[in-house]
Amino acid sequence: MTSVIRVSLLCTAMALCAAPAARAVEAAPAAGASSLSVPAVTTATVAPRPMTDRLIATGNLVARQEALVSAEIDGVRVVELLADEGDKVEAGQVLARLSRDTLDAQVAQNDATIARASATIAQANNQIPQAEASLDEAQAALTRTQALRQTGNATQEILEQRTAAWRTADARLAASRSGLAIAQADKASAEAQRRELMVKLARTEIRAPVAGVISRRTVKVGAMASLGGDPMFRIIANGEVELEADVLETQLTRLAVGNAVTVTPAGGKAVEGRIRLLPAEVDSTTRLGKVRVSLPADPALRVGAFARAVVTVASRSGLAVPSPAVLFADNGRQRVQLVRDGKIEERLVRTGIVADGWTEILEGVAQGDEVIARAGAFLRDGDAVRPVVPASATGVR
């Protein structure tokens, strides 16, 4: 009987000790389940960061100024070429020569015309004094006859003869003077023709109007020069090549003259340039504007080559967060989600430069604030979260 009582008491004591342990075991899984139900988030610290706003555009290399060289006389054969594509030329340098045989013959004929006009002028100059002397003689005879007629010592017939002789002498003097004027006019006309021929002869030498590099030559020896044909030569004035980049009309307002540009020609090395000229109009079909970017002189830059441009619009230091941390609010504004005391706090922000996966925050947060870097779109204001440190990230924790 005593043994039975002892066993009963032992069992009762064991049951009383086991009850608290069982309740602890039941509570532990419940606490673990509550902790795991809070979502884990990756956060980033709002901190200053160098930000550079860039715009990418493409286009073709073109001559900053292109000089077109054409023949200024028509129907003359090309007899000599003195320059080729890629040659550097100076202003006034002879690039090609045209045949001058016909013009030389015209010059010889003109020389004869001028000589004949000069001889006519000399003849007229000799005739004028003779005509003047005859007129003076006729004038004196007429005066004497008129005096004799008044005294009755000369007849009317003689007076009429003297008057006719004076008029004839006066007409001869006028004719001599007119002949001189005609001869002088003929000589002036011949001399003008000679100047024109000299201009044409000078134009048989095709000269470079500016210094630069010949980008294209279309003429060949034996071809006939034509005023209406293609230019014989195209010259890149001073060898200056620049980029003509196509930029969307919505992006043009971001650009300004003087912006730094990194230009990379197809298959070539990057060169640094600056925006020289913004477009005055936008193509109504493509909605693109042509932006001119000046580049340093470089023989490797070839007109017509395709190139890619990266324009540095702005560069400054500012508070930044990872770009995925910035969301759009219902009203169209942008927002971020801060983590404060383990809960979400939404904050409207104003953003600036977006580059390299980071977004500049101009208003709405302070340095040192913690924002949700990922999965923020699935959370709401006031939600409890559990920050998690990422395996490796700069500026993110």
C-alpha positions in Angstrom: 0.0 0.0 0.0 2.8 2.4 0.9 4.6 1.6 -2.4 1.4 2.5 -4.4 1.1 5.8 -2.6 4.8 6.7 -3.3 4.4 6.0 -7.0 1.3 8.1 -7.2 3.0 11.1 -5.6 6.0 10.8 -7.9 3.8 10.8 -11.0 1.9 13.9 -9.7 5.2 15.8 -9.1 6.5 15.0 -12.6 3.2 16.1 -14.2 3.4 19.5 -12.3 7.0 20.0 -13.6 6.3 19.1 -17.2 3.4 21.6 -17.6 5.5 24.9 -17.6 8.0 23.3 -20.0 5.2 22.3 -22.4 3.8 25.9 -22.3 7.3 27.3 -23.1 7.7 25.0 -26.0 4.3 26.0 -27.4 5.2 29.7 -27.0 8.5 29.5 -28.8 7.1 28.5 -32.2 4.5 31.2 -31.9 7.1 33.9 -31.3 9.2 32.7 -34.2 6.2 32.7 -36.5 5.4 36.3 -35.5 9.0 37.4 -36.3 9.1 35.7 -39.7 5.8 37.2 -40.7 7.4 40.7 -40.8 8.8 41.3 -44.4 12.6 41.7 -44.8 13.7 44.8 -46.8 17.0 46.2 -48.1 17.7 49.7 -47.1 20.1 52.4 -48.3 21.4 55.5 -46.5 20.8 58.9 -48.0 24.3 60.3 -48.5 26.1 62.9 -50.8 27.3 61.5 -54.1 28.8 63.0 -57.2 26.1 63.1 -59.8 26.6 63.7 -63.5 23.6 64.2 -65.9 24.4 62.8 -69.3 22.5 62.7 -72.6 23.3 60.2 -75.4 22.9 61.2 -79.1 24.2 59.9 -82.5 25.0 61.6 -85.7 27.5 62.0 -88.5 30.8 63.9 -88.8 30.5 66.9 -91.1 32.7 69.8 -92.2 32.2 72.8 -90.0 32.5 74.9 -93.2 32.7 73.4 -96.6 34.1 75.2 -99.7 32.8 74.1 -103.1 35.3 74.6 -105.9 33.8 74.7 -109.5 34.9 76.0 -112.9 34.0 79.6 -113.7 34.2 79.1 -117.4 32.2 76.7 -119.5 33.2 74.2 -122.2 36.9 74.2 -121.5 38.9 70.9 -121.2 40.8 69.9 -118.0 44.4 69.4 -118.9 46.1 69.0 -115.5 45.2 68.1 -111.9 47.5 69.2 -109.1 45.6 68.0 -106.0 43.9 64.9 -104.7 41.5 63.9 -101.9 43.1 64.2 -98.5 45.6 66.8 -99.6 46.1 69.9 -97.4 45.9 73.0 -99.5 46.5 76.7 -98.9 44.2 79.6 -99.9 45.0 80.5 -103.6 46.8 77.2 -104.3 46.3 75.9 -107.9 44.3 72.7 -107.9 43.7 72.1 -111.6 44.4 73.8 -115.0 42.1 74.1 -118.0 43.0 74.4 -121.6 43.8 78.0 -122.7 44.4 77.5 -126.4 41.2 79.2 -127.5 41.6 82.0 -125.1 45.2 82.6 -126.2 43.9 83.0 -129.8 41.2 85.4 -128.7 43.8 87.4 -126.8 46.0 87.7 -130.0 42.9 88.8 -132.0 42.2 91.4 -129.3 45.7 92.7 -129.5 45.2 93.3 -133.2 41.9 95.1 -132.5 43.6 97.4 -129.9 46.4 98.1 -132.3 44.0 99.0 -135.1 42.1 101.3 -132.7 45.3 103.0 -131.6 46.2 103.6 -135.3 42.8 105.1 -136.0 43.2 107.4 -133.0 46.5 108.6 -134.2 45.1 109.2 -137.7 42.2 111.2 -136.2 44.5 113.2 -134.1 46.5 114.1 -137.2 43.3 115.1 -139.2 42.0 117.4 -136.5 44.7 120.1 -136.8 44.4 120.0 -140.6 40.6 120.4 -140.3 41.0 123.2 -137.8 43.4 125.0 -140.2 41.0 124.6 -143.1 38.2 126.0 -140.9 40.3 129.0 -139.9 41.2 129.7 -143.5 37.5 129.4 -144.6 36.5 131.6 -141.7 39.0 134.4 -142.7 37.9 134.3 -146.4 34.3 134.5 -145.4 34.9 137.5 -143.1 36.8 139.4 -145.9 34.0 138.6 -148.4 31.4 139.9 -146.0 33.3 143.2 -145.6 33.7 143.6 -149.4 30.1 142.8 -150.0 29.0 145.7 -147.7 31.1 148.1 -149.8 29.9 146.6 -153.1 33.3 145.2 -154.1 32.2 141.5 -154.0 29.3 139.8 -155.6 26.6 137.8 -153.8 27.9 134.7 -155.6 31.3 135.0 -154.1 29.8 135.5 -150.6 27.8 132.3 -151.0 30.9 130.4 -152.2 32.9 131.5 -149.1 30.0 130.6 -146.8 29.7 127.1 -148.3 33.5 126.6 -148.0 33.4 127.6 -144.3 30.5 125.2 -143.6 32.4 122.4 -145.4 35.5 123.1 -143.3 33.5 123.1 -140.1 31.9 119.8 -141.0 35.2 118.2 -141.7 36.5 119.3 -138.3 33.4 117.8 -136.6 33.9 114.6 -138.6 37.5 114.4 -137.6 36.6 114.9 -133.9 33.9 112.3 -134.2 36.3 109.9 -135.8 38.7 110.4 -132.9 35.9 109.7 -130.4 34.9 106.6 -132.3 38.4 105.3 -132.4 38.8 106.0 -128.7 35.6 104.1 -128.0 36.7 101.2 -130.1 40.0 101.0 -128.2 38.2 101.2 -124.9 35.9 98.4 -125.9 38.8 96.3 -127.1 40.6 96.9 -123.8 37.5 95.9 -121.9 37.4 92.7 -123.9 41.1 92.1 -123.1 40.4 92.5 -119.4 37.6 89.9 -119.7 39.9 87.6 -121.6 42.5 88.0 -118.8 39.9 87.1 -116.2 39.0 84.0 -118.3 42.6 83.1 -118.6 43.1 83.4 -114.9 40.1 81.2 -114.4 41.8 78.4 -116.3 43.7 77.9 -113.1 41.3 76.4 -110.5 42.4 77.7 -107.2 41.5 76.9 -103.6 39.3 79.7 -102.1 40.3 78.7 -98.5 42.9 76.7 -96.7 41.9 73.3 -95.7 41.7 69.6 -96.6 40.3 68.3 -99.9 37.5 65.9 -98.9 36.3 65.0 -102.5 37.5 65.4 -106.0 35.1 64.6 -108.9 37.0 66.0 -111.9 39.3 64.0 -114.2 41.8 65.0 -116.8 40.1 65.4 -120.2 36.7 66.3 -118.8 34.9 69.4 -119.9 34.4 72.1 -117.3 30.8 72.9 -116.8 29.2 75.8 -114.8 26.2 73.7 -113.9 27.8 70.4 -113.0 29.0 69.0 -109.7 31.8 70.9 -107.9 35.3 69.8 -109.0 36.6 69.8 -105.4 35.1 69.9 -101.9 37.4 71.5 -99.3 37.0 71.2 -95.5 37.8 74.8 -94.5 40.8 74.8 -92.1 40.4 71.1 -91.8 37.7 71.6 -89.1 35.4 68.6 -88.6 32.5 68.5 -86.2 29.6 66.3 -85.2 26.1 66.9 -86.4 24.1 65.0 -83.7 20.4 64.2 -83.8 18.6 65.1 -80.6 15.0 64.6 -79.7 13.0 67.9 -79.4 12.1 67.0 -75.8 15.8 66.8 -74.8 17.0 70.0 -76.5 16.0 72.2 -73.6 18.5 70.3 -71.4 21.4 71.4 -73.6 23.4 74.6 -73.7 26.2 76.0 -75.9 29.5 75.0 -74.3 28.3 71.7 -72.8 31.1 69.1 -72.7 30.7 66.2 -75.2 32.6 62.9 -75.5 32.4 61.8 -79.2 33.3 58.3 -80.3 33.5 57.8 -84.1 32.7 54.4 -85.4 35.8 52.3 -85.0 37.8 55.2 -83.6 38.9 56.6 -80.3 36.9 59.0 -78.2 37.6 62.7 -78.5 36.4 65.6 -76.3 34.4 68.4 -77.8 31.8 71.1 -76.9 28.4 72.1 -78.2 28.9 74.9 -80.6 25.5 75.5 -82.0 21.9 74.5 -81.1 19.2 74.1 -83.8 16.9 77.0 -84.7 14.3 74.5 -85.9 13.2 70.9 -85.4 12.3 68.6 -88.3 8.5 68.3 -88.3 8.6 64.7 -89.4 11.4 63.1 -87.3 11.0 65.5 -84.3 14.8 65.8 -84.2 17.0 68.8 -84.0 20.6 69.1 -85.4 23.1 70.0 -82.7 26.7 70.9 -83.9 29.6 69.8 -81.7 33.0 71.3 -82.3 35.9 68.8 -82.2 39.7 69.3 -82.1 41.6 68.9 -85.4 42.4 65.2 -85.9 43.2 63.4 -89.2 41.4 60.3 -88.0 38.0 62.2 -88.1 36.5 61.6 -91.5 33.5 63.5 -92.9 30.5 61.2 -93.2 31.5 58.8 -90.4 28.9 57.8 -87.8 29.6 58.8 -84.3 28.1 58.5 -80.8 28.0 61.5 -78.4 27.7 61.6 -74.7 26.8 65.1 -73.5 27.6 66.2 -70.0 24.5 68.3 -69.2 25.3 68.9 -65.5 27.7 67.7 -62.8 27.5 68.3 -59.1 27.4 66.6 -55.7 24.0 66.0 -54.1 22.1 63.6 -51.8 21.3 60.4 -53.7 19.5 57.1 -53.3 19.3 54.0 -55.5 16.9 54.7 -58.4 14.6 51.7 -57.5 13.9 53.4 -54.2 12.0 56.2 -55.9 8.4 55.4 -56.7 5.5 57.4 -58.1 2.7 58.6 -55.9 -1.0 58.5 -56.9 -0.9 62.2 -57.7 2.0 61.7 -60.1 4.6 63.0 -57.7 7.6 60.9 -56.6 8.0 59.4 -53.2 10.4 57.2 -51.2 9.8 54.9 -48.2 11.8 55.6 -45.1 12.4 53.1 -42.3 11.8 54.6 -38.9 11.6 52.4 -35.7 11.0 49.3 -37.8 8.0 50.9 -39.7 7.5 52.4 -43.2 7.1 56.2 -43.5 6.3 57.4 -47.0 7.8 60.8 -48.0 7.2 62.9 -51.1 10.4 64.0 -52.8 11.6 66.2 -55.6 14.3 64.5 -57.7 17.2 65.8 -59.9 19.8 64.0 -61.8 19.3 60.3 -62.6 22.5 58.5 -63.6 24.3 55.2 -63.1 21.5 53.7 -61.1 21.3 56.6 -58.6 18.7 59.4 -58.3 19.5 62.8 -56.8 17.0 63.9 -54.2 16.6 67.7 -54.1 13.8 67.9 -51.4 12.1 65.6 -49.0 14.9 63.7 -47.2 17.9 64.5 -45.1 21.4 63.1 -45.1 21.5 59.9 -43.0 17.9 58.9 -43.6 17.2 55.2 -44.3 15.1 54.4 -47.4 13.9 51.1 -48.8 16.1 50.3 -51.7 14.1 47.3 -53.0 10.6 45.9 -52.9 9.2 49.3 -51.7 6.3 49.0 -54.1 4.8 46.2 -52.1 4.7 48.1 -48.8 2.4 50.8 -47.4 2.8 53.6 -45.0 3.0 52.2 -41.4 3.9 48.6 -42.3 6.3 46.9 -40.0 9.5 45.8 -41.7 12.7 43.9 -40.9 15.9 45.6 -42.4 18.3 43.1 -43.9 21.9 43.9 -44.7 22.7 42.9 -48.3 25.7 40.6 -49.1 27.7 43.4 -50.8 26.7 46.9 -51.9 28.2 50.3 -51.6 26.0 52.8 -49.8 23.3 50.1 -49.2 22.7 48.2 -46.0 
